[in-house]
Structures are given as structure tokens and as C-alpha cells.
């Protein structure tokens, strides 16, 4: 009886891991779907001035996740503000989540990977666009700021909710 319970648990784990990697229609599993919105008022990107995206349009690409599972023909784009890869399903944008499962994404002639990097606050993680690969990687990390709507103040005009202050930071990765 003592051996039966661990055997059942082990069999359950093995069968779950096999199921997790078999998606015959190449569509992403439902567990990766997370709706996106911005600010205190849950604004959609089209309600805000500017854009959080590196490119607003989706580009068909591939995603390689842990376990070397490859998904093809996925409409993808990169959100610089939330630092996520997004895909479209039924004309709704969703985050590819959790980020840590993504090893490599290729779309629109660009390659992205999710890596650790050294920041002012210590070790952090982010998506990087790979520019050059070899013994070292030359990468770019993109970011943009979101500003809430500002009401009229004295002599200053009101400002709409907006994305602004787009930045590129270059990184070199040697031995991961």
C-alpha cells in the first residue's frame, strides 16, 4: 500500500507532462491567456495617445517554450510598457504568460528572448531583442512610460493619457 500511493502520484505527474506538450493544432494553450489593460481606469491601448508597442501590427511568427515545444503561425507583437509578448485571438490582445516559459520568439524579422540582466536594483528579467548572435549576444531592451490623464491646472492645458519617453538600452550577454 505504501508503494501504491507514490506510484499513483508519479504516474499522474508523468501523464500531465505528456499532455502539456501535445497541442496538435499549434494554437497556444488557454492557460497563457491574460487580458491586457492600462492605468487606473483599465483603458485599452486605442483609448490612449501614443502606443506601447514596438510595432502596432501583429506579425505571424513562432514561439519556442520550455520543453522545446514550438508553436508556429502565431500573430505576435511586443508591448514595451508591460514587457510582454502579445498575441491576438478573436481580435482581442492577450499576454503570453508566464514569461519565463518563453525561450525564443521570432516574428516580423525580429528575434526575442527572455533573460536575466543586471539592473540598478539587482538581477531582473526582461524580454530582449537579439541583434547579433555568436560567442556573445548583442541585445536591446525596450521600455516606454505610461502617464495618466492630467486635468487642467491653472494655465496649463489638460493632457490625455499617453505613452511617452520611449527608450532603448543595449546589453551584451556572454555565456548566458
N, C-alpha and C positions, 0 to 999 in steps of 0.2 A: 504494500500500500504506500510506503514511504517513497518508493521509486516511481510510482504511478503519477503522483501529483507533479513532480518536476518534469517528467516526460510529457505530460499534457501541456504544461506551460511552454516547454521548449518547442513542441510541435506547433502550438498556437503562434509563437513568435516567428517561426520559420514560414508558416503559411501566410502570415501577414506581410512579411517582407517580400515574398514572391508576388503577392497580389499588388503591392505598392509599385512594382516596376513593370506591370503589364497593362499598357494603355494602347490597344490596337488602333484606335482612330487618330492617334497623335495629338489629341486635344489635351490640354492641361487638366490635372485633377481638380475637382471642386474645392479641395482644402486650400488651394492657393488664392481663391477669390476674396478680395477685400475691397470694398468701395472706397473711392477717394473723394475728399472734400477739403476745403481750406478755410481757416480763420474761425472766429467765434460764431459766425453765422452760417457755417457749413456751406460756403459759396462754392459753386462749380467753377472750373477754370475759365469757361466762356463768360462768366459774370465779373471777371477781374481784368483790369488793364494789364497788358503785357502777357507773358507766357512763362510757365515754369519749365517748359520742355526745351530740350536741346533742339528738337525738331518736332513741330506740332503734329505732323503727319505720321501715321503708322507705317512702318516698313516691315515686310514679311521677312522673317528670319528664323534662326534656330536657337534653341536653348539646351545646354548640356547641364544636367543637375547631378548631384551626388549619386553614386551607384552607376555612373556612366550611362544614364538614360538620356537619350537625345530626342527632343521634340522638334519637328520640322513644320514649316509653313505657319508660324505663329506671328500675328501682326503685333509688332513691338515698338515702343518708344521709351526714351529715358526722361524721367522727371528730376530735374536738377534740384528742386526745392525739397522734396521728400526723399531724395536719393533712392528711388526705386525704379525698377523696370516695370512698365505698364503694358498690358495687352488689352485688346478690345474683344468683347463678347456681347453680341446683340446690341451693338452701338453704345455700350457702357464701358468706361475705363475701369480696370481693376489692377491692383498691385500684384506682382509676382512675389509671393510671400510664403515662407520666410526667406529672406535674402540669402541666408547662409547656405542654402542648398544649391544655389546657382554657381556653377564652376566657370561657365563661359556662355556669352550670348553674342550672336553675330546677326546684325541687321543694318540695312542701309549703308553697306560698305564700312561699317564700324564694328569693332570687337570690344566687348565689355567683360570685366571680371570683377569678382567681389573679393577684396583683400584687406588685410590688416595694414595700418600705416601709423606712423608716429605723428601725433598732433601736439599742440601746446598742453593738452590735458592728459597726455599719456598715449597709450595704444588705443586706436579706434578702428572701426571697419567702415568701408565705403565701396561703392562701385567706382571703377576706374576704366577709362577708355584706353586701350592699348594702342600706342602709336608705332612702336618698334619692338620686335621680339628677337631675342638672341640669348647671349650669355646674361644679359641684363634686360629688363623691361623699361621702356620709356612710356610713362602713363600720364594721363590728365585726369584730375578730379574736378568736376564742375559743381558750382553752387550758385544759388540766387536767393535773394531775400524777399520775404513777403511782408507788405505793410498794410495794416488795416485801414479802412476808410477813416479819413480825418474830417471832422466837421469844420465849419467856418470859424476862424478865430480872429477877432478884431479885423485887421486889414488884410489878412491872408485868405485866399480862396480855399474852398473845400477841396480835398484830394480824394480821389476814388481809391478803393482797394486796388493794390497793384503789386506786380513782381518787378523788382529793380535790383541794381547792383550785381549784375552777372559777373562771376569770377571764374578764372581758370587757374588751377595750381598744378604745377608739373612735379612728377615724382619719378625716381629711378629705383627699381627693385632689383636687388642682386640676391640670388639664392632664396627666392620666395620672400 
